[in-house]
Amino acid sequence: MTAMTAPEPGVEAPNVLRERAIGLVRRFGRFVRTQPVGALGLVLVILILVIAIFGEWMVRTDPNALSPAFQEGPSTAHWFGTDNNGRDYYSRMMSGGRPTIALAVIGVIFGFIGGTFFGVVSAWAKGWVDLLFQRIVDSFLALPGIILALFLVTVLGRDTLDLIIVLTLLVIPPTIRVARSVALSLLNEPYIEAAYAMGARTPRVLGRHLLPNLLPPVAVLITTSIGSLLLISAGLSFLGLGVQPPTPEWGNLLNESRGEILYAPHLAIFPGIAISLAVFGVNLFGDAIRDVWDPRLRSL
């Protein structure tokens, strides 16, 4: 008899990694072919993420450095011109993307976690607990997002932590509503009943069997909510309730340009284009993700 030898790990591992890489490339290619508009949105999303992460390293000068070149238009010396204090506008635009994008992304992440948790608890507990959660959610959803954000900022404050809490509270109620709806339908599935019949405890059932099937529809909601948070985050700064000067942020850059728009229109054009492209890209990509994960929503 000939002895059987195990394959060498060093030989098999590269093959497995290569096959996974090829599979990811094929999936991405299929996504580009079937969702070309979503692929455009993905490009814009990657662009704004690059600006948010590496923007401070892409600046030419200190964004708060003053100079005698007041309100100059775009030139080779100042690609986006200068503001009314002579500060390089390209540097302020690159540095100003991080607060806007970071606040929206962090708020979405915390809102996703909190909304999913409370939505599952509401669906599982039922009774008066479910009724209490839904009345609280209804009270939050009764107001438009920007009005609720203005109220919460007035109550909590304007610090960075306060802004994160405000944006998180805007995401949690609709996430609770979606997570609860999906969880209620999943709790009646046979595999959930079978897990309980086999002696599985509630934490294991919820974490092992419910959450994996709950995450895709909730994630679809989150991807389509980032654009709204970007607008609200920039809107709060535009109204003077968000990130405060001299820290550059796209919203407060728009605010500072209001009195100079006739004499230096580039001060409003560049942050306006940046906010529009960011929201446009996120919405396109979110719609594509929604179509891929839940084809039933394509006709809506």
C-alpha positions as CSV (number, residue, x, y, z in Angstrom):
1,M,0.0,0.0,0.0
2,T,1.2,3.5,-0.7
3,A,1.0,6.0,2.0
4,M,-1.3,9.0,1.3
5,T,0.4,12.3,1.8
6,A,-1.5,15.5,2.7
7,P,-1.2,18.4,0.3
8,E,1.4,21.0,1.2
9,P,-0.3,24.0,2.8
10,G,2.0,26.4,1.0
11,V,0.9,25.0,-2.4
12,E,-2.9,25.0,-1.8
13,A,-3.2,28.3,0.0
14,P,-2.2,30.5,-3.1
15,N,-4.6,28.5,-5.2
16,V,-7.5,29.1,-2.8
17,L,-6.6,32.8,-2.6
18,R,-6.3,33.1,-6.4
19,E,-9.7,31.4,-6.9
20,R,-11.3,33.8,-4.4
21,A,-9.7,36.8,-6.0
22,I,-11.0,35.6,-9.5
23,G,-14.4,35.1,-8.0
24,L,-14.5,38.6,-6.6
25,V,-13.3,40.1,-9.9
26,R,-16.1,38.2,-11.8
27,R,-18.7,39.4,-9.3
28,F,-17.5,42.9,-9.7
29,G,-17.6,42.6,-13.5
30,R,-21.1,41.2,-13.4
31,F,-22.1,44.1,-11.1
32,V,-20.7,46.6,-13.6
33,R,-22.5,44.9,-16.5
34,T,-25.8,44.7,-14.8
35,Q,-25.7,47.9,-12.8
36,P,-23.7,50.5,-14.9
37,V,-25.3,53.4,-13.1
38,G,-24.5,51.8,-9.8
39,A,-20.9,51.3,-10.9
40,L,-20.8,55.1,-11.6
41,G,-22.1,55.6,-8.1
42,L,-19.4,53.3,-6.7
43,V,-16.7,55.3,-8.4
44,L,-18.1,58.5,-6.8
45,V,-18.3,56.8,-3.4
46,I,-14.7,55.7,-3.7
47,L,-13.7,59.2,-4.7
48,I,-15.4,60.8,-1.6
49,L,-13.9,58.1,0.7
50,V,-10.4,58.9,-0.7
51,I,-11.0,62.6,0.0
52,A,-12.3,61.8,3.5
53,I,-9.4,59.6,4.4
54,F,-6.5,61.2,2.5
55,G,-7.8,64.7,2.0
56,E,-5.5,66.3,4.6
57,W,-2.4,64.8,2.8
58,M,-3.6,66.1,-0.6
59,V,-3.6,69.8,0.4
60,R,-1.1,72.2,-1.0
61,T,-0.9,74.6,2.0
62,D,-2.3,74.9,5.5
63,P,-6.1,75.4,5.0
64,N,-6.2,78.1,7.6
65,A,-3.1,80.0,6.4
66,L,-3.8,83.6,5.6
67,S,-2.5,85.5,2.6
68,P,-3.0,88.9,0.9
69,A,-4.6,87.2,-2.2
70,F,-8.3,87.9,-1.3
71,Q,-11.1,86.3,-3.3
72,E,-8.9,85.3,-6.3
73,G,-10.4,83.0,-8.9
74,P,-9.0,79.6,-9.8
75,S,-5.4,79.8,-11.1
76,T,-2.2,77.7,-11.2
77,A,-1.2,79.1,-7.8
78,H,-4.6,78.4,-6.2
79,W,-6.5,75.7,-8.1
80,F,-9.8,76.5,-6.5
81,G,-9.0,80.2,-5.9
82,T,-8.9,81.9,-2.5
83,D,-11.6,83.0,0.0
84,N,-12.3,86.3,1.5
85,N,-9.4,85.8,4.0
86,G,-6.9,84.8,1.3
87,R,-6.9,81.1,2.3
88,D,-6.3,78.5,-0.4
89,Y,-9.7,77.1,-1.3
90,Y,-8.5,73.8,-2.7
91,S,-6.8,73.0,0.7
92,R,-10.0,74.0,2.5
93,M,-12.1,71.8,0.2
94,M,-9.9,68.8,0.6
95,S,-9.8,69.2,4.4
96,G,-13.5,70.0,4.7
97,G,-14.6,66.7,3.2
98,R,-13.6,64.6,6.2
99,P,-15.9,66.1,8.8
100,T,-19.0,66.0,6.5
101,I,-18.4,62.4,5.4
102,A,-17.1,61.1,8.7
103,L,-20.1,62.4,10.7
104,A,-22.5,60.8,8.2
105,V,-20.7,57.4,8.1
106,I,-20.3,57.2,11.9
107,G,-23.9,58.1,12.4
108,V,-25.0,55.5,10.0
109,I,-22.9,52.8,11.6
110,F,-24.1,53.5,15.1
111,G,-27.7,53.9,13.9
112,F,-27.5,50.6,12.0
113,I,-26.2,48.7,15.1
114,G,-28.7,50.4,17.5
115,G,-31.7,50.2,15.2
116,T,-31.1,46.6,14.4
117,F,-30.7,45.6,18.0
118,F,-33.9,47.5,19.2
119,G,-35.9,46.3,16.2
120,V,-35.1,42.6,17.0
121,V,-35.8,43.1,20.7
122,S,-39.1,44.8,19.8
123,A,-40.2,41.9,17.5
124,W,-39.0,39.2,19.9
125,A,-40.5,40.7,23.1
126,K,-43.9,41.7,21.6
127,G,-46.6,42.9,23.9
128,W,-46.2,46.2,25.8
129,V,-42.5,46.3,25.0
130,D,-43.2,46.3,21.2
131,L,-46.0,48.8,21.7
132,L,-43.7,51.2,23.6
133,F,-40.9,50.9,21.0
134,Q,-43.2,51.6,18.1
135,R,-44.8,54.7,19.8
136,I,-41.4,56.1,20.4
137,V,-40.4,55.4,16.7
138,D,-43.6,57.0,15.5
139,S,-42.9,60.2,17.5
140,F,-39.4,60.4,15.9
141,L,-40.7,59.7,12.4
142,A,-43.5,62.3,12.7
143,L,-41.0,65.1,12.0
144,P,-38.9,65.7,8.9
145,G,-35.2,64.7,9.4
146,I,-33.8,68.3,9.3
147,I,-36.4,69.6,11.7
148,L,-35.7,66.8,14.2
149,A,-31.9,67.4,13.8
150,L,-32.4,71.1,14.6
151,F,-34.3,70.2,17.7
152,L,-31.8,67.6,18.9
153,V,-28.8,69.9,18.2
154,T,-30.5,72.7,20.2
155,V,-31.1,70.3,23.1
156,L,-27.8,68.3,23.1
157,G,-25.2,70.9,21.8
158,R,-22.9,71.4,18.8
159,D,-19.8,69.4,19.8
160,T,-18.6,66.5,17.6
161,L,-19.9,63.9,19.9
162,D,-23.3,65.7,20.1
163,L,-23.5,65.8,16.3
164,I,-22.8,62.0,16.1
165,I,-25.5,61.3,18.6
166,V,-28.0,63.5,16.7
167,L,-27.2,61.8,13.4
168,T,-27.4,58.4,15.1
169,L,-30.8,59.2,16.5
170,L,-32.0,60.1,13.0
171,V,-31.0,56.6,11.7
172,I,-32.2,54.5,14.5
173,P,-36.1,54.9,14.2
174,P,-36.4,53.9,10.5
175,T,-33.9,51.1,11.1
176,I,-36.0,49.8,14.0
177,R,-39.1,49.9,11.8
178,V,-37.5,47.8,9.0
179,A,-35.7,45.4,11.4
180,R,-38.8,44.8,13.4
181,S,-40.9,44.1,10.3
182,V,-38.4,41.6,8.9
183,A,-37.8,40.0,12.3
184,L,-41.5,39.4,12.8
185,S,-41.7,37.5,9.5
186,L,-38.5,35.5,10.2
187,L,-39.6,34.5,13.7
188,N,-42.5,32.5,12.2
189,E,-40.2,30.6,9.8
190,P,-39.9,26.8,10.3
191,Y,-36.1,26.9,10.9
192,I,-36.5,29.2,13.8
193,E,-39.1,26.9,15.4
194,A,-36.9,23.9,14.7
195,A,-34.0,25.7,16.4
196,Y,-36.1,26.2,19.5
197,A,-37.3,22.6,19.4
198,M,-33.7,21.3,19.4
199,G,-33.1,23.2,22.6
200,A,-31.3,26.3,21.3
201,R,-31.5,29.3,23.6
202,T,-32.9,32.6,22.5
203,P,-29.5,34.4,22.2
204,R,-28.2,31.7,19.9
205,V,-31.4,31.7,17.8
206,L,-31.3,35.4,17.4
207,G,-27.6,35.7,16.7
208,R,-27.1,32.5,14.6
209,H,-30.3,32.2,12.7
210,L,-32.2,35.5,12.7
211,L,-29.5,38.2,12.2
212,P,-27.8,36.7,9.1
213,N,-31.2,36.8,7.3
214,L,-32.1,40.2,8.7
215,L,-29.0,42.1,7.8
216,P,-29.4,42.4,3.9
217,P,-32.8,44.3,4.0
218,V,-31.6,46.5,6.8
219,A,-28.3,47.2,5.0
220,V,-30.2,48.3,1.9
221,L,-32.0,50.9,4.1
222,I,-28.6,52.1,5.5
223,T,-27.0,52.5,2.0
224,T,-29.9,54.7,0.9
225,S,-29.8,56.7,4.2
226,I,-26.2,57.9,3.9
227,G,-27.0,60.5,1.3
228,S,-29.7,62.0,3.6
229,L,-27.2,62.2,6.5
230,L,-24.7,63.9,4.2
231,L,-27.2,66.5,3.4
232,I,-28.3,67.0,7.0
233,S,-24.7,67.1,8.3
234,A,-23.8,69.8,5.7
235,G,-27.1,71.5,6.3
236,L,-26.4,71.8,10.1
237,S,-23.0,73.3,9.4
238,F,-24.5,75.7,6.8
239,L,-27.0,76.9,9.5
240,G,-24.1,77.4,12.0
241,L,-25.2,74.4,14.1
242,G,-22.6,71.9,13.0
243,V,-18.8,72.0,12.6
244,Q,-17.7,75.5,13.6
245,P,-15.2,77.7,11.7
246,P,-12.3,78.0,11.3
247,T,-12.4,74.2,10.8
248,P,-13.3,73.8,7.1
249,E,-16.4,71.8,6.3
250,W,-18.4,71.7,3.1
251,G,-21.5,73.1,4.8
252,N,-19.8,76.0,6.6
253,L,-17.9,76.8,3.5
254,L,-21.2,77.3,1.7
255,N,-22.3,79.4,4.7
256,E,-19.2,81.6,4.4
257,S,-19.8,82.1,0.7
258,R,-23.3,83.6,1.0
259,G,-22.2,87.2,1.2
260,E,-19.6,86.9,-1.6
261,I,-21.5,84.9,-4.2
262,L,-21.8,87.8,-6.6
263,Y,-18.1,88.7,-6.4
264,A,-16.5,85.3,-5.9
265,P,-19.0,82.6,-7.1
266,H,-16.3,79.9,-6.9
267,L,-16.7,80.0,-3.1
268,A,-20.2,78.5,-3.4
269,I,-19.7,76.5,-6.6
270,F,-17.0,74.1,-5.4
271,P,-18.6,73.0,-2.0
272,G,-22.0,72.8,-3.7
273,I,-20.6,70.5,-6.4
274,A,-18.8,68.4,-3.8
275,I,-22.0,67.9,-1.7
276,S,-24.1,67.2,-4.8
277,L,-21.7,64.6,-6.2
278,A,-21.3,62.9,-2.8
279,V,-25.1,62.5,-2.3
280,F,-25.6,61.6,-6.0
281,G,-23.0,58.9,-5.9
282,V,-24.2,57.4,-2.6
283,N,-27.8,57.3,-3.8
284,L,-26.9,55.7,-7.1
285,F,-24.8,53.0,-5.4
286,G,-27.5,52.5,-2.7
287,D,-30.2,51.9,-5.4
288,A,-27.9,49.4,-7.2
289,I,-27.3,47.5,-3.9
290,R,-31.0,47.5,-3.3
291,D,-31.7,46.0,-6.7
292,V,-29.0,43.4,-6.3
293,W,-30.0,42.3,-2.8
294,D,-33.7,42.5,-3.2
295,P,-34.8,42.3,-6.9
296,R,-38.5,42.6,-5.8
297,L,-37.9,46.3,-5.2
298,R,-36.8,47.1,-8.7
299,S,-40.3,48.0,-9.9
300,L,-40.9,50.3,-6.9
